Amino acid sequence: MALEAGTIIKHGWMFMVANVVNRAAGLLLLPLYAKVLSPAEFGVYALISVVGDIVAVMLMIGMINAFTVVYFEHPDDRGRARVVSTTMIGLWAASLALLAVALPAGWGASEMLFGSEDQAPVIAYAFAGIAFSAVFELALAYYRVQKRSGTCLLISVGKAVGLIGLNLSFLLMMDLGVTGIFLANAITFVGLGVALTAAILGANGVGFSFGILKRVSVLGLPFMPQTMLDMGNQFAMRYLVNLLMGVAAVGVLSFGLRLATMLYMFLTASFLQIWSVSRIEAQDSTVGRDQSEFVFYLFVVLLSAAALGMALTAPEVLWLIASSEYDTVLPCMPVLVLAYVIHGVRMHAEVGLVKTKKVGVLPAISLGGLAVGTLIMAVTLGPLGLMGGAIGVLGRELVMLGATEALCRRLSPKEPPLSVLRVTGILAPAAIAYLAGLALFGFEVNPTFAAAKVGLTMLFAVVTLFGPSFGKADRTMLFRMAGRFLRRPQTA
């Protein structure tokens, strides 16, 4: 029974390592940004980044999300190779179109965000990086469906080395500031995009099918408004903070969000890369579905433990990597990390909708989240300051979780429902542990306190695994998989 779950975890941890390395540049460079950039400069960086994210969604039109589904619709190698080459060629065409309008679009975006065209070249660099990062992400999706986790890790190392080396050169040696960040991104992704395209088309051939491109576009198109609305929420939050509190406040809140987003980048995204593929492959297999459910709740424990540790040790983290100008984000951190835990839980129902091809409802869910999040922030930013922004992020995720789960139960009744009791049994001890840590340690930075916080986080994980959310059969499966995992060497 543990075979399928063991396969998910085996490849999942490799993809997690690859994803950690893939995102390592963002983690390792964050202290550099927080030390070199003032909160106001970080705010400029954050505003340009979120505009870039919206452009990236428009560029990819959901191709990467649809690619996995269409790939597995073709049972033969020849058909799958045609899917790969068609999607790659289509994405390249869109990327080159973006490059052609990068500078004019940069003028318009700079005028809208900052009231002048001064940042137009920086935004153009950002668009160039986005054009080729889309190709890079499609290449990773290709190697994931083939379960080539070792290749994903190697590619991710190349990206991290390129980004870190260029950022250090441009920010520390050449003092290019925000311009240097986006220039480093553009150079790195251009090189990787060209090299990976050559390797993938060399392995699959240069074939093209308008029918396949139409299928990928039609299936992926609903992801575009959904993801654009998700990005729109990020833009609305930053824009409101900029209007009501100034660009420096944008920088501080964006810094906190950047820390909290690591939960998604390093854990949720890594987990979904293998779990969603395995769940789609399993189709209606009862055994495969049950084991996928077990692995999902195990993931929620890991995600909650990471969020708890991040919230507890936020004072130490800020002391290490940022100037004291960013300390006002500390009270917001538990709210922000909880929002990203809720986001991870929401993926349970969202993958169910993707599997049953009911993705048309996703934009409506995102629109509801955008409306609620923006309304909360508009009301609370004035009296609560940065905490109002954090509460808006959490409110949005709660609304989207409830709506996604309700629609999945109605439109995809054969998909296993989310167990509210199991999730509550995980989150409640985490909340108790955080409140206990806050009462004992506050926001004081102390090495002894830091060790105690780590111990409190580990205690939470143990208590949860032996609590009501996991039965005896679950723990038996966990111990069996852990034994096999430790005994057998891992391969790519």
C-alpha positions as CSV (number, residue, x, y, z in Angstrom):
1,M,0.0,0.0,0.0
2,A,2.9,2.4,0.7
3,L,4.4,1.9,-2.8
4,E,2.6,4.8,-4.5
5,A,2.9,7.1,-1.5
6,G,6.6,6.2,-1.3
7,T,7.1,7.1,-5.0
8,I,5.4,10.5,-4.4
9,I,7.7,11.2,-1.5
10,K,10.8,9.8,-3.2
11,H,10.5,12.0,-6.2
12,G,8.8,14.8,-4.2
13,W,11.8,15.3,-1.9
14,M,14.1,15.5,-5.0
15,F,11.8,18.0,-6.7
16,M,11.7,19.9,-3.4
17,V,15.5,20.0,-3.3
18,A,15.5,21.1,-7.0
19,N,12.9,23.8,-6.2
20,V,14.8,25.0,-3.2
21,V,17.9,25.4,-5.3
22,N,15.8,26.9,-8.1
23,R,14.5,29.5,-5.6
24,A,17.8,29.7,-3.6
25,A,18.9,32.8,-5.4
26,G,15.8,34.7,-4.1
27,L,16.5,33.4,-0.6
28,L,20.3,34.1,-0.6
29,L,19.9,37.5,-2.3
30,L,17.2,38.8,0.0
31,P,19.7,39.8,2.7
32,L,21.7,41.6,0.0
33,Y,18.6,43.5,-1.2
34,A,17.5,44.3,2.4
35,K,21.0,45.7,3.2
36,V,21.7,47.5,-0.1
37,L,18.2,48.8,-0.9
38,S,16.3,51.2,1.3
39,P,12.6,50.4,2.0
40,A,11.7,52.9,-0.6
41,E,14.0,51.2,-3.2
42,F,12.6,47.8,-2.2
43,G,9.2,49.2,-2.8
44,V,10.1,50.2,-6.3
45,Y,11.5,46.7,-6.9
46,A,8.3,45.1,-5.5
47,L,6.0,47.3,-7.7
48,I,8.0,46.5,-10.8
49,S,8.1,42.8,-9.9
50,V,4.3,42.5,-9.5
51,V,3.7,44.2,-12.9
52,G,6.2,41.7,-14.3
53,D,4.3,38.8,-12.8
54,I,1.1,40.1,-14.5
55,V,2.8,40.3,-17.8
56,A,4.2,36.8,-17.4
57,V,0.7,35.4,-16.9
58,M,-0.5,37.2,-20.1
59,L,2.5,35.8,-21.9
60,M,2.1,32.1,-20.9
61,I,-1.8,32.1,-21.1
62,G,-1.8,29.1,-18.9
63,M,0.3,27.0,-21.2
64,I,2.5,25.5,-18.5
65,N,-0.5,24.6,-16.3
66,A,-2.2,22.9,-19.3
67,F,1.0,21.2,-20.6
68,T,0.9,18.4,-18.0
69,V,-2.7,17.5,-18.7
70,V,-2.3,17.5,-22.5
71,Y,1.0,15.6,-22.3
72,F,-0.7,12.7,-20.5
73,E,-3.6,12.7,-22.9
74,H,-1.3,11.3,-25.5
75,P,-0.3,7.7,-24.6
76,D,2.4,7.3,-27.2
77,D,5.9,8.8,-27.2
78,R,5.4,10.4,-30.6
79,G,2.3,12.2,-29.6
80,R,3.9,13.4,-26.4
81,A,7.0,14.7,-28.3
82,R,4.7,16.6,-30.6
83,V,3.0,18.2,-27.5
84,V,6.4,19.2,-26.1
85,S,7.7,20.8,-29.3
86,T,4.4,22.5,-30.1
87,T,4.1,24.1,-26.7
88,M,7.8,25.2,-26.8
89,I,7.4,26.8,-30.2
90,G,4.2,28.5,-29.2
91,L,5.7,30.0,-26.1
92,W,8.8,31.2,-28.0
93,A,6.5,33.1,-30.4
94,A,4.8,34.8,-27.5
95,S,8.2,35.6,-25.8
96,L,9.6,37.2,-28.9
97,A,6.4,39.3,-29.2
98,L,6.9,40.6,-25.7
99,L,10.6,41.5,-26.4
100,A,9.4,43.6,-29.3
101,V,7.2,45.8,-27.1
102,A,9.3,45.7,-23.9
103,L,10.6,49.4,-24.1
104,P,7.3,51.1,-25.1
105,A,5.4,49.0,-22.5
106,G,8.1,50.0,-20.0
107,W,7.4,53.7,-20.6
108,G,3.7,53.2,-20.0
109,A,4.1,51.1,-16.8
110,S,6.7,53.6,-15.4
111,E,4.3,56.5,-15.9
112,M,1.4,54.6,-14.3
113,L,3.4,53.5,-11.2
114,F,5.8,56.3,-10.6
115,G,4.4,59.3,-12.4
116,S,7.5,59.6,-14.7
117,E,9.3,57.5,-17.4
118,D,12.5,57.3,-15.3
119,Q,12.0,53.6,-14.6
120,A,11.2,52.6,-18.2
121,P,14.6,51.0,-19.0
122,V,14.4,49.0,-15.7
123,I,10.9,47.7,-16.6
124,A,12.1,46.8,-20.1
125,Y,14.9,44.6,-18.5
126,A,12.2,43.0,-16.3
127,F,10.1,42.2,-19.3
128,A,13.1,40.6,-21.1
129,G,13.8,38.4,-18.1
130,I,10.1,37.4,-18.0
131,A,10.1,36.4,-21.7
132,F,12.8,33.9,-21.2
133,S,11.8,32.8,-17.7
134,A,8.6,31.4,-19.2
135,V,10.7,29.2,-21.5
136,F,12.7,28.1,-18.5
137,E,9.6,27.2,-16.5
138,L,8.2,25.1,-19.4
139,A,11.5,23.3,-19.6
140,L,11.2,22.4,-15.9
141,A,7.6,21.2,-16.5
142,Y,8.8,19.0,-19.3
143,Y,11.5,17.3,-17.1
144,R,9.0,17.0,-14.2
145,V,6.4,15.0,-16.2
146,Q,9.3,12.7,-17.1
147,K,10.1,12.4,-13.4
148,R,13.7,13.5,-14.1
149,S,14.2,15.1,-10.8
150,G,18.0,15.0,-11.1
151,T,17.9,17.0,-14.3
152,C,15.6,19.6,-12.6
153,L,18.1,19.9,-9.8
154,L,21.0,20.4,-12.2
155,I,19.1,23.1,-14.2
156,S,18.1,24.8,-10.9
157,V,21.8,24.9,-9.8
158,G,22.7,26.7,-13.0
159,K,19.9,29.3,-12.5
160,A,20.9,29.9,-8.9
161,V,24.6,30.3,-9.8
162,G,23.9,32.7,-12.6
163,L,21.5,34.9,-10.6
164,I,23.6,35.1,-7.5
165,G,26.9,35.8,-9.4
166,L,25.4,38.5,-11.6
167,N,23.4,40.2,-8.7
168,L,26.6,40.3,-6.6
169,S,28.5,41.9,-9.4
170,F,25.8,44.4,-10.4
171,L,24.8,45.4,-6.8
172,L,28.0,45.3,-4.9
173,M,30.7,46.0,-7.5
174,M,28.8,48.2,-9.9
175,D,26.2,49.7,-7.5
176,L,23.4,49.5,-10.1
177,G,20.6,49.1,-7.5
178,V,17.2,48.0,-8.7
179,T,18.4,48.1,-12.3
180,G,21.1,45.5,-11.5
181,I,18.5,43.1,-10.2
182,F,16.4,43.0,-13.3
183,L,19.5,43.1,-15.6
184,A,20.8,40.0,-13.8
185,N,17.5,38.2,-14.3
186,A,17.4,39.0,-18.0
187,I,20.9,37.8,-18.7
188,T,20.5,34.6,-16.7
189,F,17.1,33.6,-18.3
190,V,18.2,34.4,-21.8
191,G,21.1,32.0,-21.5
192,L,19.1,29.2,-19.9
193,G,16.1,29.6,-22.2
194,V,18.2,29.2,-25.3
195,A,20.2,26.3,-24.0
196,L,17.2,24.4,-22.7
197,T,15.2,24.9,-25.8
198,A,18.0,23.5,-27.9
199,A,18.3,20.4,-25.6
200,I,14.5,19.7,-25.5
201,L,13.8,20.2,-29.2
202,G,16.9,18.1,-30.0
203,A,15.4,15.2,-27.9
204,N,11.8,15.6,-29.2
205,G,12.2,16.9,-32.7
206,V,10.8,20.1,-34.2
207,G,7.2,19.2,-34.8
208,F,4.2,21.5,-34.7
209,S,0.5,21.0,-34.5
210,F,-2.1,23.7,-34.6
211,G,-4.6,21.3,-33.1
212,I,-2.3,20.6,-30.1
213,L,-1.5,24.3,-29.6
214,K,-5.3,25.0,-29.7
215,R,-5.9,22.3,-27.1
216,V,-3.2,23.6,-24.8
217,S,-4.4,27.2,-25.2
218,V,-8.1,26.3,-24.7
219,L,-7.3,24.2,-21.6
220,G,-4.8,26.7,-20.2
221,L,-6.8,29.9,-21.0
222,P,-8.9,29.7,-17.8
223,F,-5.7,29.7,-15.8
224,M,-4.8,33.1,-17.3
225,P,-7.6,35.2,-15.8
226,Q,-7.4,33.2,-12.6
227,T,-3.6,33.8,-12.2
228,M,-3.9,37.4,-13.4
229,L,-6.5,38.0,-10.7
230,D,-4.1,36.4,-8.2
231,M,-1.4,38.8,-9.4
232,G,-3.9,41.6,-9.4
233,N,-4.5,41.1,-5.7
234,Q,-0.7,41.6,-5.1
235,F,-0.7,44.7,-7.3
236,A,-3.8,46.1,-5.6
237,M,-2.3,45.6,-2.2
238,R,0.9,47.3,-3.1
239,Y,-0.8,50.1,-5.0
240,L,-3.1,50.8,-2.0
241,V,-0.2,50.8,0.4
242,N,1.7,53.1,-1.9
243,L,-1.3,55.5,-2.1
244,L,-2.1,55.5,1.6
245,M,1.3,55.0,3.3
246,G,4.0,55.6,0.7
247,V,6.5,53.5,-1.2
248,A,8.6,52.8,1.9
249,A,5.7,51.0,3.5
250,V,5.3,49.0,0.2
251,G,8.9,48.0,0.7
252,V,8.5,46.9,4.3
253,L,5.3,44.9,3.7
254,S,6.7,43.4,0.5
255,F,9.7,42.3,2.5
256,G,7.5,40.4,4.9
257,L,5.5,38.9,2.1
258,R,8.8,37.8,0.4
259,L,9.7,35.9,3.6
260,A,6.2,34.3,3.9
261,T,6.2,33.5,0.2
262,M,9.1,31.2,0.7
263,L,6.7,28.7,2.2
264,Y,5.0,28.5,-1.2
265,M,8.2,28.6,-3.2
266,F,10.1,26.0,-1.2
267,L,7.4,23.7,0.0
268,T,4.0,24.1,-1.6
269,A,5.3,24.5,-5.2
270,S,7.7,21.7,-4.7
271,F,5.1,19.4,-3.3
272,L,2.6,20.2,-6.1
273,Q,5.1,19.5,-8.8
274,I,5.0,15.8,-8.0
275,W,1.7,15.4,-6.1
276,S,-0.5,16.9,-8.8
277,V,1.2,14.8,-11.5
278,S,0.7,11.6,-9.4
279,R,-2.9,12.5,-8.7
280,I,-3.7,13.1,-12.3
281,E,-1.9,9.9,-13.3
282,A,-3.8,7.9,-10.6
283,Q,-7.2,8.8,-12.2
284,D,-9.8,6.8,-10.2
285,S,-7.5,4.3,-8.5
286,T,-8.8,3.9,-4.9
287,V,-5.4,2.9,-3.5
288,G,-3.5,5.7,-5.3
289,R,-6.1,8.2,-4.2
290,D,-6.0,7.1,-0.5
291,Q,-2.2,7.3,-0.5
292,S,-2.3,10.7,-2.1
293,E,-4.6,11.9,0.6
294,F,-2.3,10.6,3.3
295,V,0.7,12.4,1.7
296,F,-1.3,15.6,1.4
297,Y,-2.0,15.9,5.1
298,L,1.6,14.9,5.9
299,F,2.6,17.9,3.7
300,V,0.2,20.2,5.7
301,V,2.0,19.2,8.8
302,L,5.4,20.1,7.2
303,L,4.0,23.4,5.9
304,S,2.5,24.3,9.2
305,A,5.7,23.5,11.1
306,A,7.7,25.6,8.6
307,A,5.2,28.5,9.0
308,L,5.4,28.2,12.8
309,G,9.2,28.3,12.8
310,M,9.2,31.3,10.5
311,A,6.8,33.2,12.6
312,L,8.6,32.4,15.9
313,T,12.1,33.2,14.5
314,A,11.2,36.3,12.5
315,P,13.0,38.6,14.9
316,E,16.2,36.6,14.6
317,V,15.8,36.4,10.8
318,L,15.3,40.2,10.4
319,W,18.2,40.9,12.8
320,L,20.5,38.7,10.6
321,I,19.4,39.8,7.1
322,A,17.8,43.3,7.2
323,S,18.3,46.7,8.7
324,S,16.2,47.9,11.6
325,E,14.0,49.9,9.1
326,Y,12.2,46.7,8.3
327,D,11.3,45.7,11.9
328,T,7.8,47.1,11.7
329,V,6.8,44.0,9.7
330,L,7.3,41.7,12.7
331,P,3.7,41.8,14.1
332,C,2.4,41.0,10.6
333,M,4.5,37.8,10.2
334,P,2.2,35.3,11.9
335,V,-0.8,36.5,9.8
336,L,1.3,36.4,6.6
337,V,2.6,32.9,7.1
338,L,-0.9,31.6,8.1
339,A,-2.2,33.0,4.8
340,Y,0.4,30.9,2.9
341,V,-0.5,27.8,4.9
342,I,-4.2,28.4,3.9
343,H,-3.0,28.8,0.3
344,G,-1.3,25.4,0.4
345,V,-4.4,23.8,1.8
346,R,-6.5,25.3,-1.0
347,M,-4.4,23.5,-3.5
348,H,-6.2,20.2,-2.5
349,A,-9.5,21.3,-4.1
350,E,-7.8,23.2,-6.9
351,V,-5.9,20.2,-8.1
352,G,-9.2,18.2,-8.0
353,L,-10.8,20.8,-10.3
354,V,-7.8,20.7,-12.7
355,K,-7.9,16.9,-12.8
356,T,-11.6,16.8,-13.7
357,K,-11.1,19.7,-16.2
358,K,-13.5,22.1,-14.3
359,V,-11.0,24.9,-14.4
360,G,-13.5,27.4,-15.8
361,V,-14.6,28.3,-12.2
362,L,-11.1,29.3,-11.1
363,P,-11.2,32.9,-12.4
364,A,-14.5,33.6,-10.5
365,I,-12.9,32.3,-7.3
366,S,-9.9,34.6,-7.8
367,L,-12.2,37.5,-8.6
368,G,-14.0,37.0,-5.3
369,G,-10.7,36.8,-3.4
370,L,-9.5,40.0,-5.1
371,A,-12.6,41.8,-4.2
372,V,-12.6,40.7,-0.6
373,G,-8.9,41.2,-0.1
374,T,-9.0,44.7,-1.6
375,L,-12.0,45.7,0.4
376,I,-10.4,44.6,3.7
377,M,-7.2,46.4,3.0
378,A,-9.1,49.6,1.9
379,V,-10.9,49.6,5.3
380,T,-8.1,48.5,7.6
381,L,-4.9,50.1,6.1
382,G,-5.8,53.5,7.7
383,P,-6.4,52.4,11.3
384,L,-4.2,49.3,11.4
385,G,-1.3,50.3,9.0
386,L,0.7,47.4,7.7
387,M,-1.3,44.9,9.7
388,G,-4.3,45.9,7.6
389,G,-2.5,44.7,4.5
390,A,-1.6,41.4,6.2
391,I,-5.2,40.8,7.3
392,G,-6.3,41.5,3.7
393,V,-4.0,38.8,2.4
394,L,-5.3,36.3,4.9
395,G,-9.0,37.2,4.3
396,R,-8.5,36.7,0.6
397,E,-7.0,33.2,1.1
398,L,-9.8,32.2,3.5
399,V,-12.5,33.2,1.0
400,M,-10.8,31.4,-1.8
401,L,-10.3,28.2,0.2
402,G,-14.0,28.1,1.1
403,A,-15.1,28.8,-2.5
404,T,-12.7,26.4,-4.1
405,E,-13.6,23.6,-1.8
406,A,-17.4,24.2,-2.2
407,L,-17.2,24.2,-6.0
408,C,-15.0,21.2,-6.1
409,R,-17.5,19.2,-4.0
410,R,-20.3,20.3,-6.3
411,L,-18.6,20.0,-9.7
412,S,-16.2,17.1,-9.0
413,P,-18.1,14.9,-6.5
414,K,-15.8,11.9,-7.0
415,E,-12.8,13.8,-5.8
416,P,-12.0,13.3,-2.1
417,P,-13.2,16.3,0.0
418,L,-10.9,18.2,2.2
419,S,-11.1,17.0,5.8
420,V,-11.8,20.2,7.9
421,L,-11.3,18.2,11.1
422,R,-7.8,17.0,10.0
423,V,-6.7,20.4,8.9
424,T,-8.0,21.9,12.2
425,G,-6.2,19.2,14.1
426,I,-3.0,20.5,12.5
427,L,-3.5,24.2,12.6
428,A,-4.9,24.4,16.2
429,P,-1.7,23.1,17.9
430,A,0.4,25.4,15.6
431,A,-1.6,28.4,16.8
432,I,-1.2,27.4,20.5
433,A,2.5,26.9,20.0
434,Y,2.9,30.4,18.4
435,L,0.9,32.1,21.2
436,A,3.0,30.3,23.8
437,G,6.2,31.3,22.1
438,L,5.0,34.9,21.8
439,A,4.2,35.0,25.5
440,L,7.5,33.5,26.5
441,F,9.9,35.2,24.1
442,G,8.2,38.2,22.5
443,F,10.2,39.8,19.8
444,E,13.5,39.8,21.7
445,V,16.6,38.4,19.8
446,N,18.4,35.9,22.0
447,P,20.4,32.8,21.0
448,T,18.8,30.8,23.9
449,F,15.3,31.9,22.8
450,A,16.1,30.9,19.2
451,A,17.0,27.4,20.2
452,A,13.8,27.1,22.3
453,K,11.8,28.3,19.4
454,V,13.2,25.6,17.2
455,G,12.4,23.0,19.9
456,L,8.9,24.3,20.2
457,T,8.4,23.9,16.4
458,M,9.7,20.3,16.6
459,L,7.4,19.6,19.5
460,F,4.5,20.8,17.5
461,A,5.3,18.4,14.6
462,V,5.6,15.4,16.9
463,V,2.4,16.2,18.8
464,T,0.5,16.7,15.5
465,L,1.7,13.4,14.0
466,F,0.5,11.6,17.1
467,G,-2.6,13.6,17.4
468,P,-6.2,13.0,16.1
469,S,-5.4,14.0,12.5
470,F,-3.4,10.8,12.0
471,G,-4.6,7.4,12.8
472,K,-2.6,4.2,13.6
473,A,-2.6,3.1,10.0
474,D,-1.3,6.5,8.9
475,R,1.6,6.3,11.3
476,T,2.4,2.7,10.4
477,M,2.6,3.8,6.7
478,L,4.8,6.7,7.6
479,F,7.2,4.6,9.6
480,R,7.3,2.0,6.8
481,M,8.1,4.6,4.2
482,A,10.7,6.2,6.4
483,G,12.4,2.9,6.8
484,R,12.5,2.2,3.1
485,F,13.6,5.7,2.3
486,L,16.6,5.5,4.7
487,R,17.6,2.0,3.5
488,R,17.5,2.6,-0.2
489,P,19.8,5.1,-2.0
490,Q,17.9,7.7,-4.0
491,T,18.4,8.1,-7.7
492,A,17.3,10.7,-10.2
